[in-house]
């Protein structure tokens, strides 16, 4: 077993490098491979294999605590400071309605799926303490409303056990990728879907032209000073978040102890909440220009390092211990999809916005941009823009969803 964290970090970075190098190759074999197995899945599961076979000690490593404490808040800042309010406005209300409808679908779907499966098979959702299933499902809510950073944030807030979280990562990734494949298939028959929805897709063409112009005007090669400023903004905000959290948490714990049941006395909850608010505030300042120099790309680097360290703690053998959890995931994503289809048909929203709005929730910026690009390459930024909004609301929406699932679990007596 390798216990030196410097060596383990080097191995994780080599794994990430190998995954993204092969994913970028043009050879038919690699393209076919990654059309079946997405890079994100490998970034979780290869480190998980290292831990499962005893090559590294995921539970004993200090990499995850360090990365989650310093990289995660900075990552949230980088993703949210790029919010382009003017471009979002040009998308029209239907794009935002689809995205927010998807958010509502996730928030309602989680508690409903937990209740349905729990009513049929109480043993599937039973648990005590850190093994209460709703705690693990809270991390999926963060992932499916925002992304990996929000998932990690809610993991820190609700503290599911490592075994439970391993199961949830499997449910999260496999169900989300199945849903993404369905949306990409829909992109190929979008004209037929739009006829079913009764939607006019001409607005999509207008958005495409606007974004082409926007990209040409603002894109630039980052300079050394840009990277220094990114570090200053990201880690400066992280420092401020930790400092304020250290003031807020003991005050609430001492004066309002009843808030503990809502996790509002969790130090990390305030760290990630404040970091997200700082990022949103910066999006209306000149600091937003860092987005054109690649701030979100740096955030993605941090995110994938975070994903690898999370994966390193997975015990893949635990996934088979409770296969009924996949039923929760499938019912959950089905409720999300049904609500989206009903609202989009009612309001005649084009399938493009349905698909990208859904994936902006469930998959984050990378997956949302892939789905958007399936319609047209120049539309990929639409996915990123909506996913950035998802990052901004992901932690808060996931937190509220977790409280609803806790309420369902307590009311129905699913603890054991």
C-alpha positions as CSV (number, residue, x, y, z in Angstrom):
1,X,0.0,0.0,0.0
2,X,1.3,3.4,-1.0
3,X,0.9,5.8,2.0
4,X,3.1,8.8,0.8
5,X,0.6,11.4,-0.2
6,X,3.1,13.1,-2.6
7,X,3.4,9.8,-4.5
8,X,-0.4,9.3,-4.4
9,X,-1.0,12.8,-5.8
10,X,1.5,12.1,-8.6
11,X,-0.3,8.9,-9.5
12,X,-3.7,10.7,-9.5
13,X,-2.4,13.4,-11.8
14,X,-0.9,10.9,-14.1
15,X,-4.3,9.1,-14.2
16,X,-6.1,12.4,-15.1
17,X,-3.5,13.2,-17.7
18,X,-3.8,9.7,-19.3
19,X,-7.6,9.9,-19.3
20,X,-7.8,13.3,-21.0
21,X,-4.9,12.6,-23.4
22,X,-6.6,9.5,-24.7
23,X,-10.0,11.3,-24.7
24,X,-8.6,14.0,-27.0
25,X,-7.1,11.5,-29.6
26,X,-8.8,11.3,-33.0
27,X,-8.3,7.6,-33.5
28,X,-11.5,5.7,-34.1
29,X,-10.9,3.2,-31.3
30,X,-10.5,5.8,-28.5
31,X,-13.5,7.8,-29.8
32,X,-15.6,4.6,-29.7
33,X,-14.4,3.8,-26.3
34,X,-15.2,7.2,-24.8
35,X,-18.6,7.3,-26.5
36,X,-19.4,4.3,-24.3
37,X,-17.4,5.1,-21.1
38,X,-17.2,8.9,-20.4
39,X,-13.9,10.4,-19.0
40,X,-15.7,11.5,-15.8
41,X,-16.5,7.9,-15.0
42,X,-12.9,6.9,-15.3
43,X,-11.7,9.8,-13.1
44,X,-13.9,8.5,-10.3
45,X,-13.4,4.8,-10.8
46,X,-9.7,4.3,-11.6
47,X,-8.7,5.9,-8.2
48,X,-11.5,3.8,-6.7
49,X,-9.9,0.7,-8.1
50,X,-6.6,1.7,-6.5
51,X,-8.3,1.9,-3.1
52,X,-10.4,-1.2,-3.6
53,X,-7.4,-3.3,-4.4
54,X,-5.3,-1.9,-1.5
55,X,-2.8,0.0,-3.7
56,X,-3.5,3.3,-1.9
57,X,-5.0,4.1,1.5
58,X,-7.9,6.4,0.6
59,X,-9.3,6.6,4.1
60,X,-5.9,7.4,5.6
61,X,-4.8,9.9,3.0
62,X,-4.9,13.7,3.8
63,X,-5.3,14.6,0.1
64,X,-9.1,14.9,0.2
65,X,-9.3,17.0,3.3
66,X,-6.7,19.4,1.9
67,X,-8.2,19.6,-1.6
68,X,-11.8,20.0,-0.3
69,X,-10.7,22.8,2.1
70,X,-8.7,24.8,-0.3
71,X,-9.5,23.9,-3.9
72,X,-13.3,23.4,-3.6
73,X,-14.2,27.0,-2.5
74,X,-11.8,28.4,-5.1
75,X,-13.4,26.1,-7.7
76,X,-16.9,27.5,-6.9
77,X,-15.6,31.1,-7.2
78,X,-14.1,30.4,-10.7
79,X,-17.3,28.8,-11.9
80,X,-19.6,31.5,-10.7
81,X,-17.6,34.6,-11.5
82,X,-18.1,33.8,-15.2
83,X,-21.9,34.4,-15.1
84,X,-22.7,36.5,-18.1
85,X,-26.0,38.1,-17.2
86,X,-26.4,39.8,-20.6
87,X,-26.0,36.6,-22.5
88,X,-28.4,34.8,-20.2
89,X,-30.9,37.5,-20.8
90,X,-30.5,37.1,-24.6
91,X,-31.4,33.4,-24.2
92,X,-34.9,34.5,-23.3
93,X,-37.0,33.3,-20.5
94,X,-37.6,29.9,-22.0
95,X,-34.0,28.8,-21.5
96,X,-34.0,29.8,-17.8
97,X,-37.5,28.3,-17.3
98,X,-36.3,25.0,-18.7
99,X,-33.2,25.1,-16.5
100,X,-35.0,26.0,-13.4
101,X,-37.8,23.5,-14.1
102,X,-35.1,20.9,-14.2
103,X,-33.9,22.1,-10.8
104,X,-37.4,21.8,-9.4
105,X,-37.7,18.4,-11.0
106,X,-34.6,17.3,-9.1
107,X,-35.8,18.9,-5.8
108,X,-39.1,17.1,-6.0
109,X,-37.9,13.9,-7.6
110,X,-35.5,13.0,-4.8
111,X,-38.0,13.0,-1.9
112,X,-40.6,11.3,-4.1
113,X,-38.2,8.6,-5.2
114,X,-37.0,8.0,-1.6
115,X,-40.6,7.6,-0.5
116,X,-41.6,5.3,-3.4
117,X,-38.7,2.9,-3.0
118,X,-38.9,3.1,0.8
119,X,-42.6,2.2,0.7
120,X,-41.8,-0.9,-1.4
121,X,-38.5,-1.9,0.1
122,X,-37.8,-0.3,3.5
123,X,-34.5,-2.2,3.9
124,X,-33.2,-0.4,0.8
125,X,-33.4,3.0,2.5
126,X,-32.8,2.0,6.1
127,X,-29.8,3.3,8.0
128,X,-28.6,5.0,11.1
129,X,-26.2,7.9,11.8
130,X,-23.8,8.5,8.9
131,X,-25.4,5.6,7.0
132,X,-28.8,7.2,6.7
133,X,-29.6,6.9,3.0
134,X,-30.9,10.5,2.7
135,X,-27.4,11.8,3.6
136,X,-26.0,10.0,0.6
137,X,-28.8,11.1,-1.6
138,X,-28.1,14.7,-0.6
139,X,-24.8,14.5,-2.4
140,X,-26.6,13.3,-5.6
141,X,-28.9,16.3,-5.2
142,X,-25.9,18.7,-5.1
143,X,-24.4,17.0,-8.2
144,X,-27.6,16.9,-10.2
145,X,-28.5,20.5,-9.5
146,X,-25.0,22.0,-9.7
147,X,-22.0,19.6,-10.2
148,X,-19.1,17.8,-8.6
149,X,-18.1,20.8,-6.5
150,X,-21.6,21.2,-5.1
151,X,-21.7,17.4,-4.5
152,X,-18.5,17.6,-2.5
153,X,-19.8,20.6,-0.5
154,X,-22.9,18.8,0.5
155,X,-20.9,15.7,1.4
156,X,-19.0,17.8,3.9
157,X,-22.2,19.3,5.2
158,X,-24.2,16.1,5.7
159,X,-21.3,13.7,6.3
160,X,-22.5,10.3,4.8
161,X,-20.2,7.4,5.5
162,X,-17.5,6.5,3.0
163,X,-19.3,3.3,2.1
164,X,-22.6,5.1,1.5
165,X,-21.0,7.8,-0.5
166,X,-19.2,5.2,-2.7
167,X,-22.7,3.7,-3.5
168,X,-24.1,7.2,-4.3
169,X,-21.2,8.1,-6.6
170,X,-22.0,4.9,-8.6
171,X,-25.7,5.8,-8.8
172,X,-24.9,9.4,-9.6
173,X,-22.5,8.7,-12.5
174,X,-24.2,5.7,-14.1
175,X,-27.8,7.1,-14.0
176,X,-26.6,10.6,-15.1
177,X,-24.7,9.2,-18.1
178,X,-27.6,7.1,-19.1
179,X,-29.8,10.2,-19.1
180,X,-27.2,12.2,-21.0
181,X,-27.1,9.5,-23.7
182,X,-30.8,9.7,-24.1
183,X,-30.6,13.5,-24.5
184,X,-27.9,13.2,-27.1
185,X,-30.0,10.8,-29.0
186,X,-32.9,13.3,-28.8
187,X,-30.6,15.9,-30.3
188,X,-30.5,13.8,-33.5
189,X,-34.2,13.8,-33.8
190,X,-34.8,17.3,-32.3
191,X,-37.0,18.4,-35.2
192,X,-39.5,15.6,-34.4
193,X,-39.3,16.3,-30.7
194,X,-40.0,20.0,-31.3
195,X,-43.0,19.1,-33.3
196,X,-44.3,17.0,-30.4
197,X,-43.6,20.0,-28.0
198,X,-45.2,22.4,-30.5
199,X,-42.1,24.6,-30.2
200,X,-40.4,27.1,-32.6
201,X,-36.6,26.7,-32.5
202,X,-35.8,29.9,-34.4
203,X,-34.7,31.4,-31.1
204,X,-31.8,28.9,-31.0
205,X,-30.4,30.3,-34.2
206,X,-30.5,33.8,-32.8
207,X,-28.6,32.7,-29.7
208,X,-26.0,31.0,-31.8
209,X,-25.2,34.1,-33.8
210,X,-25.0,36.2,-30.6
211,X,-22.6,33.8,-29.0
212,X,-20.4,33.5,-32.0
213,X,-19.9,37.3,-32.0
214,X,-19.4,37.4,-28.2
215,X,-16.7,34.8,-28.3
216,X,-14.8,36.5,-31.2
217,X,-14.8,39.8,-29.3
218,X,-13.7,38.6,-25.9
219,X,-11.5,35.5,-26.3
220,X,-7.9,36.1,-25.5
221,X,-4.7,34.3,-24.6
222,X,-4.1,34.4,-20.8
223,X,-1.0,36.2,-19.6
224,X,1.1,35.4,-16.5
225,X,-0.6,38.3,-14.6
226,X,-4.0,36.7,-15.4
227,X,-3.0,33.5,-13.7
228,X,-1.7,35.4,-10.7
229,X,-5.0,37.3,-10.5
230,X,-7.0,34.0,-10.8
231,X,-5.0,32.6,-7.8
232,X,-5.5,35.9,-5.9
233,X,-9.3,35.9,-6.5
234,X,-9.9,32.2,-5.9
235,X,-7.7,31.7,-2.8
236,X,-8.4,35.2,-1.5
237,X,-12.2,34.4,-1.6
238,X,-11.4,31.0,0.0
239,X,-9.6,32.7,2.8
240,X,-12.4,35.2,3.4
241,X,-14.9,32.4,3.4
242,X,-13.0,30.4,6.0
243,X,-12.5,33.5,8.2
244,X,-16.2,34.5,8.1
245,X,-17.3,30.9,8.7
246,X,-15.1,30.7,11.8
247,X,-17.1,33.7,13.1
248,X,-20.6,32.6,12.1
249,X,-20.4,28.9,13.1
250,X,-19.6,29.3,16.8
251,X,-22.1,32.2,17.1
252,X,-24.9,30.1,15.7
253,X,-23.9,27.0,17.7
254,X,-23.9,29.0,20.9
255,X,-26.9,31.1,20.5
256,X,-29.1,29.0,18.1
257,X,-28.2,25.4,18.8
258,X,-31.6,24.2,17.4
259,X,-30.2,25.1,13.9
260,X,-27.9,22.1,14.1
261,X,-30.6,19.8,12.7
262,X,-30.5,21.9,9.5
263,X,-26.7,21.7,9.4
264,X,-26.5,25.5,9.7
265,X,-23.9,25.1,12.4
266,X,-21.6,23.3,10.0
267,X,-18.5,25.3,9.3
268,X,-18.1,23.9,5.8
269,X,-21.6,24.9,4.9
270,X,-20.8,28.5,5.5
271,X,-17.4,28.2,3.7
272,X,-18.9,27.0,0.5
273,X,-22.0,29.3,0.8
274,X,-19.9,32.4,1.2
275,X,-17.5,31.4,-1.5
276,X,-20.4,31.0,-3.9
277,X,-21.8,34.4,-3.0
278,X,-18.4,36.0,-3.5
279,X,-18.2,34.4,-7.0
280,X,-21.7,35.7,-7.9
281,X,-20.8,39.2,-6.6
282,X,-17.6,39.2,-8.7
283,X,-19.6,38.3,-11.8
284,X,-20.8,41.9,-12.0
285,X,-17.3,43.4,-11.5
286,X,-14.3,43.7,-13.8
287,X,-13.1,40.4,-12.2
288,X,-15.5,38.7,-14.6
289,X,-12.9,39.3,-17.4
290,X,-10.8,36.5,-15.9
291,X,-13.4,34.2,-17.4
292,X,-12.2,35.2,-20.9
293,X,-8.6,34.2,-19.8
294,X,-9.8,30.8,-18.6
295,X,-10.9,31.0,-15.0
296,X,-13.6,28.3,-15.5
297,X,-10.9,26.0,-17.1
298,X,-8.8,26.5,-14.0
299,X,-11.8,25.7,-11.9
300,X,-12.3,22.5,-13.9
301,X,-8.7,21.4,-13.2
302,X,-9.4,21.9,-9.5
303,X,-12.7,20.0,-9.9
304,X,-11.1,17.0,-11.5
305,X,-8.3,16.8,-8.9
306,X,-11.2,16.9,-6.4
307,X,-13.0,14.1,-8.2
308,X,-9.9,11.9,-8.3
309,X,-9.4,12.3,-4.5
310,X,-13.0,11.5,-3.9
311,X,-12.7,8.4,-6.1
312,X,-9.7,7.3,-4.2
313,X,-11.9,6.9,-1.1
314,X,-14.4,4.6,-2.9
315,X,-14.7,1.0,-2.0
316,X,-16.2,-0.4,-5.2
317,X,-17.2,-3.6,-3.5
318,X,-19.7,-1.6,-1.5
319,X,-21.6,-0.7,-4.7
320,X,-23.1,-4.2,-4.9
321,X,-24.3,-4.2,-1.3
322,X,-27.5,-2.2,-2.0
323,X,-28.5,-2.4,-5.7
324,X,-31.9,-1.0,-4.8
325,X,-30.3,2.4,-4.6
326,X,-30.2,2.4,-8.4
327,X,-34.0,2.2,-8.4
328,X,-34.1,5.5,-6.5
329,X,-31.8,7.1,-9.1
330,X,-33.8,5.9,-12.0
331,X,-37.1,7.0,-10.5
332,X,-35.6,10.3,-9.5
333,X,-34.3,11.1,-13.0
334,X,-37.6,9.9,-14.5
335,X,-39.6,12.4,-12.4
336,X,-37.1,15.1,-13.4
337,X,-37.6,14.2,-17.1
338,X,-41.4,14.0,-16.9
339,X,-41.7,17.4,-15.2
340,X,-39.5,18.9,-17.9
341,X,-41.4,17.5,-20.8
342,X,-44.8,18.5,-19.3
343,X,-43.6,22.1,-18.7
344,X,-41.8,22.4,-22.0
345,X,-44.9,21.1,-23.9
346,X,-47.1,23.5,-22.0
347,X,-44.9,26.5,-22.7
348,X,-43.8,25.3,-26.2
349,X,-40.1,25.4,-25.2
350,X,-37.7,24.0,-27.8
351,X,-36.1,20.6,-27.1
352,X,-32.6,22.3,-27.2
353,X,-33.4,24.2,-24.1
354,X,-35.0,21.2,-22.4
355,X,-31.9,19.1,-23.1
356,X,-29.3,21.7,-22.2
357,X,-31.3,22.9,-19.2
358,X,-31.6,19.4,-17.9
359,X,-27.9,18.6,-18.4
360,X,-26.9,22.0,-16.9
361,X,-28.5,20.5,-13.7
362,X,-27.6,16.9,-13.9
363,X,-24.2,16.9,-15.6
364,X,-22.6,20.3,-15.1
365,X,-20.8,22.5,-17.5
366,X,-18.8,19.8,-19.3
367,X,-21.9,17.6,-20.0
368,X,-24.2,20.5,-20.7
369,X,-21.7,21.9,-23.3
370,X,-21.5,18.4,-24.9
371,X,-25.2,18.1,-25.2
372,X,-25.5,21.7,-26.6
373,X,-22.7,20.9,-29.1
374,X,-24.7,17.9,-30.3
375,X,-27.1,20.5,-31.7
376,X,-24.4,22.8,-33.1
377,X,-20.7,23.3,-32.0
378,X,-21.1,27.0,-31.6
379,X,-23.9,26.5,-29.1
380,X,-21.7,24.7,-26.5
381,X,-21.3,28.0,-24.5
382,X,-25.0,28.0,-23.9
383,X,-24.6,24.8,-21.9
384,X,-21.7,26.4,-19.9
385,X,-23.7,29.5,-19.2
386,X,-26.7,27.6,-17.8
387,X,-24.4,25.2,-15.9
388,X,-22.7,28.2,-14.3
389,X,-26.2,29.2,-13.0
390,X,-26.6,25.7,-11.8
391,X,-23.3,25.9,-9.9
392,X,-24.6,29.1,-8.3
393,X,-27.8,27.5,-7.1
394,X,-26.6,23.9,-6.8
395,X,-25.5,24.0,-3.2
396,X,-28.6,25.8,-2.0
397,X,-31.0,23.7,-4.0
398,X,-29.3,20.5,-3.0
399,X,-29.4,21.6,0.6
400,X,-33.1,22.2,0.5
401,X,-33.6,18.9,-1.3
402,X,-31.6,17.1,1.4
403,X,-33.8,18.6,4.1
404,X,-36.9,17.4,2.3
405,X,-35.5,13.9,2.0
406,X,-34.6,14.0,5.7
407,X,-38.2,15.0,6.4
408,X,-39.5,12.1,4.3
409,X,-37.1,9.6,6.0
410,X,-38.0,10.8,9.5
411,X,-41.7,10.9,8.8
412,X,-41.9,7.5,7.1
413,X,-39.6,5.9,9.8
414,X,-36.9,4.7,7.3
415,X,-34.1,4.8,10.0
416,X,-33.1,1.5,11.5
